[in-house]
Amino acid sequence: DADVTQTPRNRITKTGKRIMLECSQTKGHDRMYWYRQDPGLGLRLIYYSFDVKDINKGEISDGYSVSRQAQAKFSLSLESAIPNQTALYFCATSDHPSQPQHFGDGTRLSIL
Amino acid sequence: AQTVTQSQPEMSVQEAETVTLSCTYDTSESDYYLFWYKQPPSRQMILVIRQEAYKQQNATENRFSVNFQKAAKSFSLKISDSQLGDAAMYFCAYRSPYSGGGADGLTFGKGTHLIIQP
């Protein structure tokens, strides 16, 4: 089983719908992250969390919210999806900043 | 805020040859961490190599090595004996050792698409 699991793998939805992307991990890491990848722009940080009571905005948090339900679970929500939120979304985990982040396989989200 | 620049949107190399991908970054910090990640068509993000800024020795992982020039803020990736499986997007990333004040996570470059010609 993967250490960092994202569901769903792909999702197509309509403008205005509420969407939740889920992430769970078995690595025991405290830090969890959500990134967005757009073609030609690399990955950009949306939100990150140090533990269930510590959630922080990243570079591009507008239009998104998150919930850290447990150390192992970190979900990303789009309250009212819009087409320019169409992108590939990654969840990642890490322990110490010196160590690499471990990524899930991504969720490809298309908003029509 | 830190920035990472990858100036080569696309590179092409013959199989078995050597290729170097460039990365520069801008920071006011003296200690930090640098990473190269590979993203094949399967879209997974796979760690290739990491470098700690306080270490002068360049990191090496099998056919992959870096040329880390701290004063020039340069962190290039060299791939020797290129193989078809090396074809992918390659991302350079920076991480600060400090996580306070709302700063954490990786700062990525825009990526370099590496094509391997058989």
Interface residues (C-beta under 8 A of the other chain):
Chain A: R31 Y33 Y35 G40 L41 G42 L43 R44 L45 Y48 F50 N56 K57 G58 L88 F90 A92 P97 S98 P100 Q101 F103 D105 G106 R108
Chain B: V4 P9 Y33 F35 S42 R43 Q44 M45 L47 R50 E52 F91 R95 S96 P97 Y98 S99 G102 D104 G105 L106 T107 F108 G109 K110 G111
